[in-house]
Amino acid sequence: MKEILIVGGGVIGLSIGYALTKRGHAVRIIEQDPELKDSCSSGNAGMVVPSHFIPLAAPGVISQGLKWMLNPKSPFFLRPRLDPALARWIWLFMRHSNQQHVSNSETLLRDLSLASRQLHVELSEQEDFPLVQKGLLMLCQSQEGLDEEAEVAEAAHRLGLEAEVCDSARLQELEPNADIKAQGGVWFPQDCHLDPHDFLEALRSRIKKNGGEIIHTQVKSLIDDKGVVTNTGEKITAETTILAGGIDTLNLTKQLGLKLPMQGGKGYSLTLPSPPRNPHLCSLLKEGRVAVTPMGEQLRVAGTMEICGSNTSVSKARLSGIIESFCAFYPEFNPSQFSELEPWVGLRPCSPDGLPYLGRIPFHKNLIVATGHSMMGLSLAPITGKLVAQLVDSETSSLDISSLNPTRFN
Ligand SMILES: Cc1cc2nc3c(=O)[nH]c(=O)nc-3n(C[C@H](O)[C@H](O)[C@H](O)COP(=O)(O)OP(=O)(O)OC[C@H]3O[C@@H](n4cnc5c(N)ncnc54)[C@H](O)[C@@H]3O)c2cc1C
């Protein structure tokens, strides 16, 4: 049994805590926000997505992003500012936005996602929370969008993933619970969805049952790789410390001189409490980059990627963009249904190559970094927990994670 400290009780920190307490380790998780309101893990779209085997840094993303920069309602924005860290992140992002990087990453992302999906299924059965295994619809209104997604479906087949290109009639057959206005789309049957609130609660409850502890305070600094100092000056030591603080991990890695290029990718969600009709499949709306997820009686609509450092202000124009896109694809809904809703804001921890940071840090052998999951943190959380547990126990990793090395940009 080892004494482990985890900084961050979002979906990544909790999934690591779950995996480690299951193996009998003594785990303490330090989380500054008891309600997880500001954590990226609470209000996300809840999708478990083997279909996301293409990293954020991919061909065409930069040219599309530049076009979108001029539209205040668009799903992408990069807040320009004089910041060397941002300049470096953009440079690295541009260097990785090519087909070679996609080809190098897609097998690993597929393997991580499929292994994680399997763990999600096992967890939902053991801990009794609903995981809806009906797949995801990628909906397209333009022919260009549909052609692009048909190519993604072909790439999915090459990787051995399931994907069905659908016309509008087939989409409606798969989703009888809502009217869909789309030219066509792709159904990814292996994708799933859940309510992140249920998932986080199940993890917290199981960690406590397994003897783990969740402490609500803020970590101010690291004692090298031997533990942490909290904002009250208390020192908490451990054999291994795991940094899983999402975008705020940067505050701690800076002290080590570790260059961990990461930017906050701001996104919003709005949750309708009880729409008159609720789709039963989750979907992504291609042209608006909006995610739509039924969560029990509720319906969550989420979107935007604003590369913004740590700024959490809400852009009303971009929120309107999300709502208008949703209503354009689901015409039974109208924008007035959203007018009273409080938006949720989350900062995705985005690495410039779209891959997580996962591994030990040289010269600080008792420190492990697990962050940078960008748009896939919920999806990849269980496999991240398993891989970190293997590192802690010095076991051979079940997947080759050398390309996730946290020092790869140093
Ligand atoms: C709109 C939107 C929709 C999304 N939809 C999906 C989706 O459908 N599927 C998917 O897989 N992903 C999705 N994501 C991405 C996903 O939410 C993130 O990748 C994931 O939540 C990151 O988890 P994390 O634990 O690394 O970070 P966080 O959730 O941010 O957790 C980090 C925690 O660490 C704590 N912390 C940090 N520093 C300290 C410190 N010094 N002391 C104490 N505590 C500290 C913070 O309080 C925080 O709670 C979405 C994101 C957004 C914004």
The ligand as an SDF file (V2000), in Angstrom:
LIG
                    3D

 53 58  0  0  0  0  0  0  0  0999 V2000
  -18.6070   22.7430  -23.0120 C   0  0  0  0  0  0  0  0  0  0  0  0
  -17.7720   21.5050  -22.7600 C   0  0  0  0  0  0  0  0  0  0  0  0
  -18.2400   20.2750  -23.1520 C   0  0  0  0  0  0  0  0  0  0  0  0
  -17.4460   19.1180  -22.9700 C   0  0  0  0  0  0  0  0  0  0  0  0
  -17.9480   17.9080  -23.3170 N   0  0  0  0  0  0  0  0  0  0  0  0
  -17.1890   16.7850  -23.1460 C   0  0  0  0  0  0  0  0  0  0  0  0
  -17.6980   15.5150  -23.4980 C   0  0  0  0  0  0  0  0  0  0  0  0
  -18.8420   15.3810  -23.9320 O   0  0  0  0  0  0  0  0  0  0  0  0
  -16.8860   14.4200  -23.3400 N   0  0  0  0  0  0  0  0  0  0  0  0
  -15.6220   14.5420  -22.8490 C   0  0  0  0  0  0  0  0  0  0  0  0
  -14.9210   13.5420  -22.7520 O   0  0  0  0  0  0  0  0  0  0  0  0
  -15.1210   15.7530  -22.4780 N   0  0  0  0  0  0  0  0  0  0  0  0
  -15.8830   16.8650  -22.6050 C   0  0  0  0  0  0  0  0  0  0  0  0
  -15.3870   18.0900  -22.2470 N   0  0  0  0  0  0  0  0  0  0  0  0
  -14.0140   18.1570  -21.7410 C   0  0  0  0  0  0  0  0  0  0  0  0
  -13.9450   17.7040  -20.2910 C   0  0  0  0  0  0  0  0  0  0  0  0
  -14.9310   18.3750  -19.5400 O   0  0  0  0  0  0  0  0  0  0  0  0
  -12.5490   17.9960  -19.7190 C   0  0  0  0  0  0  0  0  0  0  0  0
  -11.5700   17.4000  -20.5440 O   0  0  0  0  0  0  0  0  0  0  0  0
  -12.4080   17.4130  -18.3250 C   0  0  0  0  0  0  0  0  0  0  0  0
  -13.4400   17.8530  -17.4860 O   0  0  0  0  0  0  0  0  0  0  0  0
  -11.0620   17.7830  -17.6990 C   0  0  0  0  0  0  0  0  0  0  0  0
  -11.0420   17.2140  -16.4180 O   0  0  0  0  0  0  0  0  0  0  0  0
   -9.9010   17.5210  -15.3620 P   0  0  0  0  0  0  0  0  0  0  0  0
  -10.2020   16.7160  -14.1650 O   0  0  0  0  0  0  0  0  0  0  0  0
   -8.5820   17.3960  -16.0370 O   0  0  0  0  0  0  0  0  0  0  0  0
  -10.0370   19.0830  -15.0720 O   0  0  0  0  0  0  0  0  0  0  0  0
  -11.1490   19.8680  -14.1290 P   0  0  0  0  0  0  0  0  0  0  0  0
  -12.4650   19.2570  -14.3740 O   0  0  0  0  0  0  0  0  0  0  0  0
  -10.9730   21.2830  -14.4280 O   0  0  0  0  0  0  0  0  0  0  0  0
  -10.6880   19.4630  -12.7060 O   0  0  0  0  0  0  0  0  0  0  0  0
   -9.5190   19.9600  -12.1170 C   0  0  0  0  0  0  0  0  0  0  0  0
   -9.8390   20.2190  -10.6630 C   0  0  0  0  0  0  0  0  0  0  0  0
   -8.6340   20.5190   -9.9810 O   0  0  0  0  0  0  0  0  0  0  0  0
   -8.8990   21.4760   -8.9970 C   0  0  0  0  0  0  0  0  0  0  0  0
   -7.6440   22.1560   -8.6990 N   0  0  0  0  0  0  0  0  0  0  0  0
   -6.8020   22.7320   -9.5970 C   0  0  0  0  0  0  0  0  0  0  0  0
   -5.7370   23.2570   -8.9740 N   0  0  0  0  0  0  0  0  0  0  0  0
   -5.9140   23.0300   -7.6520 C   0  0  0  0  0  0  0  0  0  0  0  0
   -5.1600   23.3590   -6.5080 C   0  0  0  0  0  0  0  0  0  0  0  0
   -4.0100   24.0460   -6.5980 N   0  0  0  0  0  0  0  0  0  0  0  0
   -5.6310   22.9700   -5.3080 N   0  0  0  0  0  0  0  0  0  0  0  0
   -6.7940   22.2600   -5.2050 C   0  0  0  0  0  0  0  0  0  0  0  0
   -7.5630   21.9450   -6.2570 N   0  0  0  0  0  0  0  0  0  0  0  0
   -7.1240   22.3130   -7.4760 C   0  0  0  0  0  0  0  0  0  0  0  0
   -9.9360   22.3950   -9.6530 C   0  0  0  0  0  0  0  0  0  0  0  0
  -10.7140   23.0490   -8.6630 O   0  0  0  0  0  0  0  0  0  0  0  0
  -10.7610   21.4160  -10.4670 C   0  0  0  0  0  0  0  0  0  0  0  0
  -11.9170   20.9960   -9.8190 O   0  0  0  0  0  0  0  0  0  0  0  0
  -16.1620   19.2300  -22.3900 C   0  0  0  0  0  0  0  0  0  0  0  0
  -15.7160   20.4900  -21.9580 C   0  0  0  0  0  0  0  0  0  0  0  0
  -16.5000   21.6110  -22.1350 C   0  0  0  0  0  0  0  0  0  0  0  0
  -16.0020   22.9500  -21.6620 C   0  0  0  0  0  0  0  0  0  0  0  0
  1  2  1  0
  2  3  1  0
  2 52  2  0
  3  4  2  0
  4  5  1  0
  4 50  1  0
  5  6  2  0
  6  7  1  0
  6 13  1  0
  7  8  2  0
  7  9  1  0
  9 10  1  0
 10 11  2  0
 10 12  1  0
 12 13  2  0
 13 14  1  0
 14 15  1  0
 14 50  1  0
 15 16  1  0
 16 17  1  0
 16 18  1  0
 18 19  1  0
 18 20  1  0
 20 21  1  0
 20 22  1  0
 22 23  1  0
 23 24  1  0
 24 25  2  0
 24 26  1  0
 24 27  1  0
 27 28  1  0
 28 29  2  0
 28 30  1  0
 28 31  1  0
 31 32  1  0
 32 33  1  0
 33 34  1  0
 33 48  1  0
 34 35  1  0
 35 36  1  0
 35 46  1  0
 36 37  1  0
 36 45  1  0
 37 38  2  0
 38 39  1  0
 39 40  1  0
 39 45  2  0
 40 41  1  0
 40 42  2  0
 42 43  1  0
 43 44  2  0
 44 45  1  0
 46 47  1  0
 46 48  1  0
 48 49  1  0
 50 51  2  0
 51 52  1  0
 52 53  1  0
M  END
$$$$
